[in-house]
Amino acid sequence: MDPSAIITLSISLFLILDPFASVPMFINITNGLDNRTIKIYADKAIVVAAILLFMFILIGDKLMDIFGVTMDSFRVAGGIIFLMMAVELVFGLKLSKIDDQKGAKWAIIASPILTGPGVITTAILISSKYGIATVMVASTIALVTTWVILRESNLIMRLVGEQALSILTKIIGLFIAAMGVESIFSGSLGWFDSHMAAEAIMQMLMLV
């Protein structure tokens, strides 16, 4: 495994997980609870998020085969999702509906807040490029870092403040937007190249 690739992927996954955007919501969910219960909520949220993430790392490519989706098409779709996530983070919009009245409240943090469409898309894309083992290690690093932030969310909010977290979230949103644009261009170019090559082969066969 390439250490530089692990570091790069860990940072990318951490940005997509964006635990800082989850801190205010996590504090709201755990408001009035004792410190032990808050940490238990953080533990449960990360365990569920990890299970979902690892599941898609392991079987994501097989799901693509089942639905007949090419990697280039998936890159374009992932780029669009990244852009939508960035719009939510930068402009404070809510493009997705989250019902926090159903089920355990900590489960909302696990999915879709942490392991949402963006993280799932990223996991599938980078697994095909860097290999499952490398992505599993990078995902573990990103999840552990996120876990620490959630467990110490009250302390972080007191030290940094809600306004500073909001600014940091917007900066992260810009990076996610750039990743989305890169993914769309990369997928589009790959799709056109593969289809043009296939068309050229068909024309050659027709001439023969």
C-alpha positions as CSV (number, residue, x, y, z in Angstrom):
1,M,0.0,0.0,0.0
2,D,1.2,3.5,-0.9
3,P,1.4,5.7,2.3
4,S,0.9,8.9,0.3
5,A,-2.2,7.5,-1.3
6,I,-3.6,6.5,2.1
7,I,-3.0,10.0,3.4
8,T,-4.6,11.6,0.4
9,L,-7.6,9.3,0.5
10,S,-8.0,9.8,4.3
11,I,-8.2,13.6,3.8
12,S,-10.6,13.2,0.9
13,L,-12.9,10.9,2.9
14,F,-12.7,13.1,6.0
15,L,-13.7,16.1,3.9
16,I,-16.7,14.2,2.5
17,L,-17.7,12.9,5.9
18,D,-17.4,16.6,7.1
19,P,-17.9,15.9,10.9
20,F,-17.7,19.6,11.6
21,A,-21.0,20.1,9.9
22,S,-22.4,17.3,12.0
23,V,-21.2,18.8,15.3
24,P,-24.1,21.3,15.8
25,M,-26.7,18.7,14.9
26,F,-25.1,16.1,17.2
27,I,-25.0,18.7,20.0
28,N,-28.7,19.4,19.4
29,I,-29.6,15.7,19.5
30,T,-27.6,15.1,22.6
31,N,-28.7,18.3,24.4
32,G,-29.3,17.6,28.1
33,L,-27.7,14.2,28.1
34,D,-24.8,13.3,30.4
35,N,-21.3,13.0,29.0
36,R,-21.3,9.2,29.1
37,T,-24.5,9.0,27.0
38,I,-23.1,11.5,24.5
39,K,-20.0,9.3,24.0
40,I,-22.2,6.2,23.6
41,Y,-24.2,8.0,20.9
42,A,-21.0,8.9,19.1
43,D,-19.8,5.3,19.3
44,K,-23.0,3.9,17.9
45,A,-23.2,6.5,15.1
46,I,-19.6,5.8,13.9
47,V,-20.1,2.0,14.1
48,V,-23.2,2.1,11.8
49,A,-21.5,4.6,9.5
50,A,-18.4,2.3,9.3
51,I,-20.5,-0.7,8.5
52,L,-22.3,1.1,5.7
53,L,-19.1,2.5,4.3
54,F,-17.2,-0.8,4.4
55,M,-20.1,-2.6,2.8
56,F,-20.1,-0.3,-0.2
57,I,-16.3,-0.5,-0.5
58,L,-16.5,-4.3,-0.7
59,I,-19.5,-4.8,-2.9
60,G,-19.9,-1.4,-4.7
61,D,-18.4,-2.6,-7.9
62,K,-20.6,-5.7,-7.9
63,L,-23.7,-3.4,-7.5
64,M,-22.5,-1.4,-10.5
65,D,-22.3,-4.6,-12.6
66,I,-25.8,-5.6,-11.5
67,F,-27.2,-2.3,-12.6
68,G,-25.0,-2.1,-15.8
69,V,-23.4,1.2,-14.8
70,T,-19.9,2.1,-16.1
71,M,-17.3,3.7,-13.9
72,D,-17.3,6.8,-16.1
73,S,-21.1,7.3,-15.7
74,F,-20.7,6.8,-12.0
75,R,-18.0,9.5,-11.9
76,V,-20.4,11.9,-13.5
77,A,-23.2,11.0,-11.2
78,G,-20.9,11.3,-8.2
79,G,-19.7,14.7,-9.3
80,I,-23.2,15.9,-9.4
81,I,-23.8,14.6,-5.9
82,F,-20.6,16.4,-4.7
83,L,-21.8,19.7,-6.2
84,M,-25.2,19.3,-4.5
85,M,-23.4,18.6,-1.2
86,A,-21.2,21.7,-1.7
87,V,-24.3,23.8,-2.3
88,E,-25.8,22.6,0.9
89,L,-22.6,23.3,2.9
90,V,-21.7,26.7,1.3
91,F,-25.1,28.3,1.1
92,G,-26.7,26.5,4.1
93,L,-29.5,25.0,2.0
94,K,-31.2,21.7,2.6
95,L,-31.7,19.7,-0.6
96,S,-32.3,16.5,1.2
97,K,-35.2,15.7,3.6
98,I,-34.1,14.3,7.0
99,D,-36.8,13.1,9.4
100,D,-35.3,13.1,12.8
101,Q,-38.5,11.8,14.4
102,K,-38.1,8.2,13.2
103,G,-35.8,5.7,14.8
104,A,-32.9,6.4,17.1
105,K,-31.6,9.9,16.8
106,W,-28.0,8.9,16.7
107,A,-28.8,6.9,13.6
108,I,-29.5,10.2,11.7
109,I,-25.8,11.1,12.3
110,A,-24.6,7.7,11.0
111,S,-26.7,8.0,7.8
112,P,-27.3,10.1,5.9
113,I,-25.3,12.8,7.7
114,L,-22.0,10.9,7.8
115,T,-22.3,8.0,5.4
116,G,-24.5,9.6,2.8
117,P,-24.5,9.5,-1.0
118,G,-21.3,11.5,-1.3
119,V,-19.3,9.2,0.9
120,I,-20.7,6.0,-0.7
121,T,-19.9,7.4,-4.2
122,T,-16.4,8.3,-3.1
123,A,-15.8,4.9,-1.6
124,I,-16.9,3.1,-4.8
125,L,-14.9,5.4,-7.1
126,I,-11.6,5.2,-5.2
127,S,-11.9,1.5,-4.5
128,S,-11.8,0.8,-8.2
129,K,-8.7,3.0,-8.6
130,Y,-6.6,2.3,-5.5
131,G,-7.8,-1.1,-4.3
132,I,-10.0,-2.2,-1.5
133,A,-7.2,-2.6,1.1
134,T,-5.9,0.9,0.7
135,V,-9.3,2.4,0.8
136,M,-10.3,0.4,3.9
137,V,-7.2,1.8,5.8
138,A,-7.9,5.3,4.6
139,S,-11.6,5.0,5.6
140,T,-10.6,3.7,9.1
141,I,-8.4,6.7,9.6
142,A,-11.1,9.1,8.5
143,L,-13.8,7.4,10.6
144,V,-11.6,7.3,13.8
145,T,-10.8,11.1,13.4
146,T,-14.6,11.8,12.9
147,W,-15.3,9.6,16.0
148,V,-13.0,11.6,18.2
149,I,-14.6,14.9,17.0
150,L,-18.1,13.7,17.7
151,R,-17.1,12.4,21.2
152,E,-15.6,15.8,22.0
153,S,-18.2,17.8,20.2
154,N,-19.2,19.9,23.3
155,L,-15.6,20.8,24.0
156,I,-15.0,21.7,20.3
157,M,-18.1,23.9,20.2
158,R,-17.0,25.7,23.4
159,L,-13.4,26.2,22.2
160,V,-14.1,27.1,18.5
161,G,-17.6,28.5,18.5
162,E,-20.5,27.9,16.1
163,Q,-19.5,30.7,13.8
164,A,-16.0,29.4,13.3
165,L,-17.4,25.9,12.5
166,S,-19.8,27.4,10.0
167,I,-16.9,29.1,8.2
168,L,-14.9,25.9,8.2
169,T,-17.8,24.0,6.8
170,K,-18.1,26.5,3.9
171,I,-14.4,26.1,3.1
172,I,-14.8,22.3,3.1
173,G,-17.8,22.8,0.8
174,L,-15.6,24.6,-1.8
175,F,-13.2,21.7,-1.8
176,I,-16.0,19.3,-2.3
177,A,-17.3,21.4,-5.2
178,A,-13.9,21.3,-6.8
179,M,-13.9,17.5,-6.4
180,G,-17.3,17.3,-8.0
181,V,-16.2,19.4,-11.0
182,E,-13.1,17.2,-11.4
183,S,-15.2,14.0,-11.2
184,I,-17.7,15.3,-13.8
185,F,-15.0,16.3,-16.3
186,S,-13.0,13.0,-15.8
187,G,-16.1,10.9,-16.2
188,S,-17.3,12.8,-19.2
189,L,-14.0,12.6,-21.0
190,G,-13.7,8.9,-20.2
191,W,-17.3,8.2,-21.4
192,F,-16.7,10.0,-24.7
193,D,-13.4,8.3,-25.3
194,S,-14.8,4.8,-24.7
195,H,-17.8,5.4,-26.9
196,M,-15.8,7.0,-29.7
197,A,-13.4,4.1,-29.7
198,A,-16.4,1.7,-29.8
199,E,-17.9,3.6,-32.7
200,A,-14.6,3.6,-34.6
201,I,-14.3,-0.2,-34.2
202,M,-17.9,-0.7,-35.4
203,Q,-17.2,1.4,-38.5
204,M,-14.0,-0.6,-39.2
205,L,-16.0,-3.8,-38.9
206,M,-18.7,-2.5,-41.3
207,L,-16.0,-1.6,-43.9
208,V,-14.6,-5.1,-43.7
